[in-house]
Amino acid sequence: MPNHQLLDNITHKDVHVITTHAPQYGDNASYSHVFLDEFQHVQAHYPIFFHKNAGTGQLEAIALLGLAGEENLFVTDAGWQANYIPLSIQRRPFLIGFQESTENGVVSQSPVVHIDMDSPRVSYNQGEAVFLPQGGQSPYLQNISSILMAIHQGHEQTKLFIDTLQQHQLIESVEIKVTLDDGSNHSMDFLHTINEEKVAQLSAETVATLHQQGYLKAIYMILASMPNMADLIALKNRQLNNA
């Protein structure tokens, strides 16, 4: 069970975070959530799909990292083997929580930084310092705070994007079946993608609206990420052949 605590420079003054990427630090998931503003970086390395959140039933954007449940093909003994790491992975073991406050009788909630103290990344003798000796935020924590804010804003931005795609019936389910060099078969039936034919059939007015919203570019970045699926399969075959 996670142990989420509100971060402060007294309780956590000596906390460090291990930033190395390896399976033992939780980097063995086969996909990562991604957000609209990072699609440009993500599509250069990973195939972007959608999957349904089991709790909410809502579609979410993901970068596919492996072909099995606990397989990240981009993590080796040498670390993360791609030039861009999704924000939802970069932020670990931190997350955003909300703190209630009242001003002039008005109750509001402000985002605040929490840390999962049960994360294997938390250390007291190695990794990046969270706070400076005098109690101020370290450059590492300042960067994490900006990442968390980008994620916080990205949740709503990406939801609006996906809602728009669904309004235009541009998302469809897809089943991916893969036969690897060793003869093993892998099937993924939980993925959704964009129907390219339906995009091509959109009216000029709809295309113009999507362009003004910044969504047309995102649509084509998702479509442009699809060849990365072949690269992912090739990466798996190389690892099998080198085993």
C-alpha positions in Angstrom: 0.0 0.0 0.0 1.3 3.5 -0.8 2.1 5.8 2.1 1.3 9.3 0.7 2.5 12.2 2.9 2.3 15.9 2.4 5.8 17.0 1.7 7.5 19.4 4.1 11.0 20.5 4.8 11.0 19.3 8.4 9.6 15.8 8.2 11.4 15.1 4.9 14.5 17.2 5.4 16.9 14.3 4.8 14.9 12.5 2.1 16.6 11.7 -1.2 15.2 10.2 -4.3 16.8 7.5 -6.5 16.4 8.6 -10.1 17.9 5.6 -11.8 15.4 3.7 -13.9 15.2 -0.1 -13.3 12.4 -2.7 -12.7 12.9 -2.7 -9.0 12.0 1.0 -8.9 8.6 0.4 -10.5 9.7 0.9 -14.1 8.3 -2.5 -15.2 4.8 -1.4 -16.4 3.9 -2.0 -20.0 2.4 1.4 -20.5 2.5 4.9 -19.1 -0.2 7.6 -19.0 0.7 10.5 -21.3 -0.8 14.0 -21.7 -1.6 16.2 -24.7 1.2 18.7 -24.3 3.9 15.9 -24.4 2.5 14.1 -27.4 5.2 15.7 -29.6 8.0 14.1 -27.5 6.2 10.8 -26.9 5.3 10.1 -30.5 9.0 10.1 -31.5 9.7 7.0 -29.4 6.5 5.2 -28.4 3.2 4.2 -30.0 0.3 6.3 -28.5 -2.9 4.5 -27.8 -6.0 4.9 -25.5 -7.2 2.5 -22.9 -10.2 2.5 -20.6 -9.6 3.3 -16.9 -11.0 0.4 -15.0 -12.3 2.6 -12.2 -13.9 5.4 -14.1 -14.6 3.9 -17.5 -13.0 6.9 -19.1 -10.5 6.6 -22.0 -7.0 7.8 -21.2 -4.0 8.3 -23.5 -1.0 6.0 -22.9 2.4 5.3 -24.4 2.9 1.5 -24.9 6.2 0.4 -23.5 5.9 -3.4 -23.7 3.9 -6.4 -25.0 3.1 -8.0 -21.6 1.7 -6.9 -18.3 4.9 -6.2 -16.4 7.3 -5.6 -19.3 9.0 -2.3 -20.1 11.2 -2.9 -23.1 12.9 0.5 -22.8 14.5 -0.3 -19.4 17.8 -2.3 -19.3 20.7 -2.6 -16.9 22.0 0.6 -18.5 18.8 2.6 -17.6 16.0 4.0 -19.8 16.8 3.5 -23.5 15.0 6.5 -25.1 15.6 10.2 -25.2 12.2 11.1 -23.6 10.6 9.6 -20.5 6.9 10.3 -20.0 6.0 12.9 -17.3 4.0 10.4 -15.3 7.2 8.3 -14.9 9.5 11.3 -14.3 7.4 12.5 -11.4 7.7 9.3 -9.2 7.6 9.1 -6.2 5.8 12.4 -6.0 2.2 13.2 -6.8 -0.3 16.1 -6.4 -2.7 16.2 -3.6 -5.1 19.0 -2.6 -5.2 21.1 0.5 -8.4 22.9 1.6 -8.2 26.5 2.7 -10.7 29.2 3.5 -10.3 32.9 2.7 -13.0 35.4 3.2 -15.4 32.6 3.9 -14.7 31.0 0.5 -13.4 27.4 0.6 -10.9 26.4 -2.1 -8.5 23.6 -2.8 -4.9 24.2 -3.8 -2.6 21.6 -5.3 0.2 20.6 -3.0 3.1 18.1 -3.4 2.9 14.7 -1.8 5.4 11.9 -1.6 4.9 8.2 -1.4 7.3 7.2 1.4 6.9 3.5 0.6 8.3 4.0 -2.9 11.6 2.0 -3.4 12.9 5.3 -4.8 12.9 7.0 -1.4 16.3 6.9 0.3 18.3 8.7 3.0 21.7 8.1 1.7 21.6 8.1 -2.1 20.0 9.9 -5.0 18.8 13.5 -5.4 18.3 15.6 -2.3 14.7 16.9 -2.0 15.6 19.9 0.2 18.7 22.0 0.6 20.5 21.9 4.0 18.9 25.3 4.9 15.4 24.0 4.2 14.8 25.4 0.7 13.7 23.4 -2.3 16.4 21.7 -4.2 16.7 22.3 -8.0 15.5 18.7 -8.3 12.3 19.4 -6.3 11.7 22.6 -8.2 11.8 20.6 -11.5 9.4 17.9 -10.0 7.0 20.7 -9.0 6.9 21.9 -12.6 6.3 18.4 -13.8 3.5 17.8 -11.3 1.8 21.1 -12.4 2.1 20.0 -16.1 0.4 16.7 -15.2 -2.3 18.5 -13.2 -3.1 20.7 -16.1 -2.6 17.9 -18.6 -5.4 15.7 -17.1 -8.1 18.1 -18.0 -6.6 19.1 -21.3 -6.3 15.5 -22.4 -9.8 14.7 -21.2 -11.2 17.5 -23.3 -9.2 16.2 -26.3 -10.5 12.7 -25.9 -14.1 13.9 -25.4 -13.8 15.7 -28.7 -12.5 12.7 -30.5 -15.4 10.6 -29.1 -17.9 13.3 -30.1 -16.7 12.9 -33.7 -16.6 9.1 -33.3 -12.9 9.0 -34.2 -11.8 6.4 -31.7 -12.1 2.7 -32.2 -11.0 -0.4 -30.3 -8.1 -2.4 -31.8 -6.7 -5.8 -31.1 -3.0 -6.3 -31.7 -1.7 -9.8 -32.2 2.1 -10.4 -32.4 4.1 -13.6 -33.1 7.7 -13.2 -32.0 10.8 -14.8 -33.4 10.7 -17.5 -30.7 7.2 -18.5 -31.8 5.4 -17.0 -28.8 2.2 -15.2 -29.4 1.0 -12.0 -27.7 -2.4 -10.4 -27.9 -3.5 -7.0 -26.6 -7.3 -6.4 -26.8 -7.5 -3.4 -24.3 -6.3 -0.8 -26.7 -8.1 1.9 -28.7 -6.8 4.1 -31.5 -7.8 6.7 -34.0 -9.7 5.6 -37.1 -7.7 7.3 -39.9 -10.4 6.8 -42.5 -12.9 8.7 -40.4 -10.4 11.5 -39.9 -10.1 11.8 -43.7 -13.9 12.0 -44.0 -14.3 15.0 -41.6 -15.9 18.1 -43.1 -13.7 21.1 -43.8 -15.5 23.0 -41.1 -14.8 20.3 -38.5 -11.1 20.1 -39.6 -10.8 23.8 -39.2 -12.3 23.7 -35.7 -10.0 20.9 -34.7 -7.1 22.8 -36.0 -8.0 25.9 -34.0 -8.3 23.8 -30.9 -4.8 22.3 -31.5 -6.4 18.9 -31.7 -5.7 18.2 -35.4 -2.0 18.3 -34.8 -2.4 15.9 -31.8 -4.5 13.5 -34.0 -1.7 13.3 -36.6 0.9 12.9 -33.9 -0.9 9.8 -32.6 -1.2 8.4 -36.1 2.5 9.2 -36.7 3.4 7.2 -33.6 2.0 4.0 -35.0 5.2 2.9 -36.8 6.8 2.7 -33.3 4.7 -0.4 -32.7 6.9 -2.2 -35.3 10.0 -0.8 -33.5 8.6 -2.1 -30.2 8.2 -5.6 -31.6 11.7 -5.5 -33.1 13.1 -4.4 -29.7 11.4 -7.4 -28.1 12.8 -9.8 -30.7 16.4 -8.3 -30.2 16.1 -8.9 -26.5 14.9 -12.5 -27.1 17.7 -13.2 -29.5 20.3 -11.8 -27.2 19.1 -13.7 -24.1 
